[in-house]
Amino acid sequence: MKIPSLQSNFNFSAPAGYSAPIAPNRAENAYADYVLDIGKRIPLSAADLSNVYESVIRAVHDSRSRLIDQHTVDMIGNTILDALSRS
């Protein structure tokens, strides 16, 4: 996996006027529904998606010292990026 030069400028804030219910406990299944509901109501721009991909690449790259080998790093990164592209 080639690691590009990265910038961390992803905007995680909701649009003006948006309000979400109180989030369920992250350990509960209801939290996944909560996250998906928010995702449907806050579309990501192409720049936002690019920044998400770059952030994933950076996080996987930064974790490589805690993983067994480069192949594992690459496979984890590819799996996450594939899941993002399909969602």
Residue, then its C-alpha position, 0 to 999 in steps of 0.5 A: m500500500k503506497i502511503p500518500s502525503l496526508q492532510s488532516n482537514f476533515n470536517f466532522s461537524a454537522p450542518a447548521g440546523y441539524s440535531a441528533p438524538i442522544a447517542p446510545n451506548r457504543a456497546e449496544n446494537a442500537y449505536a450502529d443504527y444511530v450512526l447509519d441514520i446520521g450518515k444518511r442525513i449528512p452527506l459527505s462531499a468528495a473532499d470529505l470522502s478523500n479525507v476519510y480515506e487518507s485518515v484511514i491510510r494514516a491510521v493503518h500506517d501509524s499502527r504498523s509497529r503493532l502489527i505482525d508484518q507489512h502484509t497484515v498492514d496492507m490487508i487491514g488497510n485494503t479491507i477497511l478502504d474496500a468497506l468504505s468504498r462499498s458503503 
